[in-house]
Amino acid sequence: MKGGLPSIEKYDNAVSHQRYGIDGTYNVIKGDWNISLGANYQRNDIGGRREGDVYTIINDTLTRFPSDGERSFDEVNYSGRFTVDFTPDSQNSYSLGFYAGKRQKDRLADITYFDNHEITPAQGGERLNTIPYYNHNLRVRRGDFVLGSFDYEHTFKNESQLSSSFLYEYTMLGGPTVNDNLGHPDHNIIYQQEYNTNDNPLNGIRLQVDYAWKPFSFGQLETGYQYRKLDHKGDFVYDRKNNDTGEFELISEFSSEVDLVRDLHSAYLQFTGGKNKWEYSAGIRVEGMNRKFDLRDKLGTVDTTYTYDYVKPFPSASVQYTFENNTKLKAAYSKRVERSTTFMMNPFPEREHSETLEQGDPTLRPEFIDLFELGVTKNFGGGNSVYATAYYRDVKNLVNRVNTIYNDTILNRIYSNVGDSRSMGLELGAQLKPTKNWSSFIGGNLYRYAIDGEYDGRRVDSDAFIYSINANSTVDFSDTASAQFTFNYISARNTAQGEDSRFYSPNLSLRKTFLDSRLVATLQWQNMDMGLLDSNEQRITTFRENEFYTTTNYVYEVDVVFLNLSYTFNKNKNKSKFIESEFGKQEF
């Protein structure tokens, strides 16, 4: 069970935020059968504010609209799981699993735009008018899902293993988004009312077969094949209220039907092994993708199909040597792909805020990432060790959110390929155990991050040094009581059009066990701030010289306190293996 204390910092939010949850698992093992049932319900609201300032310059006219107001989240998740394993003998194992539930996350942004200043010329002059107004924007995200899977494993007499898995997933994603521009301070004045629906169901299939055997004394071979299919349809309706008739009317420019079909075939061969002081692995995965993206507007005037295909090898290799003094030296290389979600590809915009139309790019290409690493680890014994890793990371087709001007008070926010990025850095860390009851870890990462490319006919050339710190410290007061403090910090980071500010979060948890460790109580203090820090907030800034400037400070709730209680009725090892979402979770 989880319960959250009332919010300490309320941010003038309209309603009190609720945080509570309960989950349970029942697992029974009898003979050849292993059966598990699980269910959970979670309510996790987060308060906060949004502080912004924007201006655009069009035809030597500067329009500025600073803003401030609530930006909070109400989130509800509940689900049920079931899995049954059957192991008739030591060579065969069968597993059947089901998982179904509902997700909903409502983002409320009630923002006051204090002034809408139009100044001519842009560099100075007489103010023409001032129009304060109030924007109510509710963005609802639903995700109702059901999954089923079947797995089979077989061990041959020569100890080689064959495993197979099949998973099917259906998820209904949807909205809506409500956007009302109202008078201020009189909210009864209606300037504009808009309503977005975005029902977009998806069907996903994953089929996988793997085979592992040991033909050599110094290593094992693994090979396999995986097929993944995503069929994601969407119906995006954008209505605007006619203030004369009182009726909502379709805005065809922003309404669409989409259909994304993505087929992925991949096969791999991997060799791992070790001899004496050496450990090594090498492999290659060949992946082929076929992507077809159909777009149709509601009037039938736009019917376009975008296709993107590739067949690429993704090699990987690593080698490690252990010296006599417990020092390990390791070198590694890997290549991987980061694929785009449907949301990032849909070019028909959604009214994310009064000042923002958010949309995607139907020609968006996946990111291809190459990573080289060289690291050393030294173990001093007694729970003390240090490590250092130098790395180089190269990303092709880097995806960033970028802005263009839609009109004098609205920016288009678009996901787009902006070029390539390179990261070169050094990661350092130490695990320390000063006393028997006290252990700590501290790690740091310093790297230079550069973006080189082009967007909207403009050159993108940005580089900066970035660093992050991660630390935790655990103190055991007794065999049944402990405390842990964690701290995560990342410095400001450059983007294609600006900068994301620093972000940090300190957290503290106290843990106590009772009844021979059957009952565990954990008190968590998340995003510690106490009115003294700027925890859990981040400013995002983008600009184009002589065109636009936008900066938004996202202030998320601090000093959130939870009490968690868990009870284990018996001490048998829980062997439950529940399935997870493969497609819908990422799109949600």
CORZIHU-V301600 format. One line per field, one symbol per residue. phi: phi as a letter, one per 40 degrees, with the letter a starting at -180 (. if undefined). A space follows every 50 residues. Layout:
# CORZIHU-V301600
phi->???
This chain:
# CORZIHU-V301600
phi->.bbbcdccbcffccbccbaaaaaabbbbbagcbbbbbaaabbbacbcibb bbababbbfgbcbbacaaicabbbbbbaabbaabbbbcacbbababbbaa ibbabbbbbbbcccabcbbbccciicccabbcabbbbbbcbbacbabaaa babbbcccgcbbbaabbbbbbbcabbbbbbbbcacccccbcabbabbaca cbbbbbbabbbbabcbcbibbbaabbbbbbbbbabbbbbbcccccgbcbc bcdbbabbabbbbbbabbbbbbaaafcbbaaaaabbbbbbbbbcbbcccg cbabbbbababbcbcaaaabbbcccgbbbbbaaababbccccdcbccccb ccadcbbcabbccdbccbbbbbbbbbbbbcgggbabaabcabbbbcgdbb cbbbccacbbbcbbcacbhbbbbbabbbaabbbcbcbbbabbbbbbacbb bbaaafgbcbaaaacbaabbaaabbccacbbabbbbababccbcbcbiab ccaaacabbbbabbffgcbbbbbbbcfdafgbbbcfbabbbbabdgbaaa bbbcbccbfcbbbbbbbbcaccccbcbccbcbbccccc
